[in-house]
Amino acid sequence: MGYAKAAELNGIPGPAHVLELAVELRLSRQQKEKTERLFEEMLASAKSLGRSLVDAEQALDDLFARAEATPDTLTRHLDSIARIEARLRQVHLQAHLAQLEMLGPKQLALYREFRGYASEHTGHPMNH
């Protein structure tokens, strides 16, 4: 759903892509293990929140199906859905920030090159 698009399009690496490029980035064993843990933690949180989002959307649908929707109940349900979606986005973006801290400057430059962001982000403020 593009929850990490802001990071990815600005050359900030995510754990899934870093793991795909582990050989090319010359990840150390420790970097790879940390990235795998980061990815698993992100995935677990995202799955849990995804289930919550599906439940919240179902509750909204049920509200209308039972003809119980009012402006107040609609607002409460939509606020709940928005909070879950914001949390999902936060989980993905925080993983990108954590991943950024695990890579050295040369690895980050290689990542951006392999992902096609090198020429656009050579002076990025988060470039180590």
C-alpha positions as CSV (number, residue, x, y, z in Angstrom):
1,M,0.0,0.0,0.0
2,G,3.0,2.2,-0.2
3,Y,3.3,2.9,3.6
4,A,7.0,3.5,3.3
5,K,7.0,5.4,-0.1
6,A,8.2,8.6,1.5
7,A,11.4,6.9,2.7
8,E,11.9,4.7,-0.3
9,L,11.5,7.4,-2.9
10,N,14.1,9.4,-1.0
11,G,16.7,6.7,-1.0
12,I,16.2,5.6,2.6
13,P,16.6,1.8,2.6
14,G,14.1,-0.7,3.9
15,P,15.0,-4.1,5.3
16,A,13.2,-6.1,2.6
17,H,15.3,-4.4,-0.2
18,V,18.5,-4.5,1.9
19,L,18.0,-8.3,2.3
20,E,17.4,-8.7,-1.4
21,L,20.7,-6.8,-2.0
22,A,22.7,-8.4,0.9
23,V,25.4,-9.7,-1.4
24,E,25.7,-6.6,-3.5
25,L,25.8,-4.4,-0.4
26,R,28.4,-6.7,1.2
27,L,26.5,-6.9,4.5
28,S,28.4,-8.3,7.4
29,R,26.9,-11.3,9.2
30,Q,25.9,-9.0,12.0
31,Q,24.3,-6.5,9.6
32,K,22.4,-9.3,7.9
33,E,21.2,-10.7,11.2
34,K,20.1,-7.3,12.5
35,T,18.3,-6.6,9.2
36,E,16.5,-10.0,9.3
37,R,15.4,-9.2,12.9
38,L,14.2,-5.8,11.9
39,F,12.3,-7.2,9.0
40,E,10.6,-9.9,11.1
41,E,9.7,-7.4,13.8
42,M,8.2,-5.0,11.2
43,L,6.4,-7.8,9.5
44,A,4.9,-9.1,12.8
45,S,3.7,-5.6,13.7
46,A,2.3,-4.9,10.2
47,K,0.4,-8.2,10.2
48,S,-1.1,-7.5,13.5
49,L,-2.1,-4.0,12.5
50,G,-3.4,-5.3,9.2
51,R,-5.7,-7.7,11.0
52,S,-6.9,-4.8,13.2
53,L,-7.5,-2.7,10.0
54,V,-9.6,-5.5,8.4
55,D,-11.6,-5.8,11.6
56,A,-12.1,-2.0,11.8
57,E,-13.2,-1.9,8.2
58,Q,-15.6,-4.8,8.8
59,A,-17.1,-3.0,11.8
60,L,-17.7,0.1,9.6
61,D,-19.4,-2.0,7.0
62,D,-21.5,-3.7,9.7
63,L,-22.5,-0.3,11.0
64,F,-24.0,0.5,7.7
65,A,-25.4,-3.0,7.1
66,R,-27.3,-2.7,10.4
67,A,-28.5,0.8,9.5
68,E,-26.9,2.1,12.7
69,A,-24.6,4.7,11.2
70,T,-24.9,8.2,12.5
71,P,-22.5,11.1,12.1
72,D,-21.0,10.4,15.5
73,T,-20.6,6.6,15.0
74,L,-19.1,7.2,11.6
75,T,-16.6,9.7,13.0
76,R,-15.5,7.2,15.7
77,H,-15.1,4.4,13.2
78,L,-13.2,6.5,10.7
79,D,-11.0,7.9,13.4
80,S,-10.2,4.4,14.5
81,I,-9.3,3.3,11.0
82,A,-7.2,6.3,10.4
83,R,-5.2,5.6,13.7
84,I,-4.5,2.1,12.6
85,E,-3.4,3.2,9.1
86,A,-1.1,5.8,10.6
87,R,0.4,3.2,12.9
88,L,1.0,0.9,10.0
89,R,2.7,3.6,8.1
90,Q,4.8,4.4,11.2
91,V,5.9,0.8,11.6
92,H,7.1,0.8,8.0
93,L,8.8,4.2,8.1
94,Q,10.5,3.5,11.4
95,A,12.0,0.3,10.0
96,H,13.5,2.4,7.2
97,L,15.0,4.8,9.7
98,A,16.4,1.9,11.7
99,Q,17.8,0.3,8.6
100,L,19.5,3.5,7.6
101,E,21.5,3.4,10.9
102,M,22.8,-0.1,10.1
103,L,24.5,0.7,6.8
104,G,27.7,2.5,6.2
105,P,28.1,5.3,3.7
106,K,29.4,3.1,0.9
107,Q,26.6,0.6,1.4
108,L,24.1,3.4,1.4
109,A,25.6,4.7,-1.9
110,L,25.4,1.2,-3.4
111,Y,21.9,0.7,-2.2
112,R,20.8,4.0,-3.8
113,E,22.6,3.0,-7.0
114,F,21.0,-0.4,-7.2
115,R,17.6,1.0,-6.4
116,G,18.0,3.8,-9.0
117,Y,18.2,6.7,-6.6
118,A,21.9,7.4,-6.7
119,S,22.0,10.5,-8.9
120,E,19.0,12.1,-7.2
121,H,20.2,11.7,-3.6
122,T,24.0,12.1,-3.5
123,G,23.7,15.1,-1.2
124,H,20.8,13.7,0.9
125,P,21.1,15.1,4.5
126,M,20.8,11.5,5.9
127,N,23.6,10.3,3.7
128,H,26.2,9.1,6.3
